[in-house]
Amino acid sequence: MVNVDRCLNVWDLRSAAQRRLPKGVFEFVDRATEDHLAVTNNRSAFERIKLRHRALVDVSGRSVATTLFGKPASLPMAIAPTGAAGLCWHEGELELAKAAAKAQVPLTLSTASMTPMEKIAAVGGRLWFQLYVWKQRELSHQLIQRANRNGFEALIVTVDSPVSPNREYNTHNGFGLPFVPTLRFTLDMARHPAWTGGVLMRYFTSGRFPRHENYPEEYQSSILSGVGSRDALRADSLVWEDVAKFRDMWPGVLMLKGVNRPDDAIKALSYGIDGIVVSNHGGRNMDSAAASLDVLPEIAEAVGDKMTLILDSGVRRGSDIVKALALGAKAVLTGRATLYGTAVGGEAGALRAINILKNEADKTMAYTGCRTVDEVSTDIFWGYRGGNRLMGV
Ligand SMILES: Cc1cc2nc3c(=O)[nH]c(=O)nc-3n(C[C@H](O)[C@H](O)[C@H](O)COP(=O)(O)O)c2cc1C
């Protein structure tokens, strides 16, 4: 068992996760697509921005707390939907949900997750549900109703995934979903007994192999089979009329995830959308995608005062959260950062990741002289001349 307190930052958690998980699982989480341009670019966009510290400000009473959709969050972040927490740790989504509830940040449960939403709802805390849309729309409508019945506060419709991406490394690693035990992956598992015993065998001995518990019943086969369900999921026919229908059906907060253009954001507003997640899916879909952080300013300029903007893709440090806030986001989502934590220590590891980011964000605010998140603006940047092209260039 890893002592998560020895992990001092998200990169330490990543290294520990790499040691614990089979290569196939680790790379499924960590890597992105094709030549890894987008994932690298996401990080560069954060790293390019330089901050100036402000001297002689009393920041002793500062706070990183905020409100999201009128409710408190201890930090301007929420957990991104990822279908992989249940592979990183036995019932990993439950662990993540407990950590999020303890840390008082919202958790987004993915359609592709392996824990039934009813079980997550029992944990409490602020819960958002992410929707992938099936080709058969009524299946998605049923899922929306199920999330509503279970008291989920927000629905996030992912709109950046019309087709499945080219993740060639999964094939090289002999790893994929549905999960077929290839020779390569079997050897990989043998080299990682902590994962094989602590995750895989626990599923086996509990008599319930992971399945996509939030898929419609006809697609709820275990991850050993599940043939065809992914195709049924990728709705390359998803259009704005669907969004109108979701708006009619969903009484709570409705967000679109994966909006990267101001014109799409303006259109979302006209459809009554409450918030958008500016995201390139952590660089996992289109490899030539612009960094989310780079497209954020023009979206903020277009709709920032009318809807809630959340940013994801590449957040690994608390200073990244502060940079995103300065460019117009109200909060960030973390995907891999909290997954690494989950892989290393379940709830304790996920909580460690959140607390690391919180602590780093707090220090960044102190250095830059910001006492509240509302005081964070591009005023803290060095060499910033506005827009998205001139940062540090
Ligand atoms: C392993 C993994 C699985 C993911 N699964 C989903 C998913 O089921 N639905 C979704 O909308 N996004 C999914 N994402 C994307 C995340 O929600 C988020 O956009 C991305 O991870 C943010 O980038 P970051 O990992 O650099 O923080 C996944 C990401 C990862 C790493």
The ligand as an ORCA input file, in Angstrom:
! r2SCAN-3c Opt
* xyz 0 1
  C      -9.255      7.599    -18.468
  C     -10.184      8.691    -18.877
  C     -11.519      8.400    -19.149
  C     -12.388      9.428    -19.533
  N     -13.717      9.141    -19.721
  C     -14.572     10.153    -20.031
  C     -15.976      9.911    -20.116
  O     -16.445      8.802    -19.883
  N     -16.776     10.971    -20.454
  C     -16.286     12.221    -20.712
  O     -17.044     13.137    -21.024
  N     -14.958     12.465    -20.592
  C     -14.113     11.493    -20.250
  N     -12.782     11.746    -20.101
  C     -12.301     13.136    -20.258
  C     -12.382     13.880    -18.925
  O     -13.700     14.086    -18.521
  C     -11.698     15.259    -19.009
  O     -12.239     15.986    -20.071
  C     -10.179     15.152    -19.170
  O      -9.664     14.056    -18.465
  C      -9.540     16.425    -18.680
  O      -8.164     16.400    -18.885
  P      -7.098     15.999    -17.763
  O      -7.132     14.516    -17.686
  O      -5.833     16.515    -18.318
  O      -7.518     16.657    -16.480
  C     -11.904     10.748    -19.696
  C     -10.569     11.031    -19.400
  C      -9.715     10.033    -18.975
  C      -8.303     10.378    -18.629
*
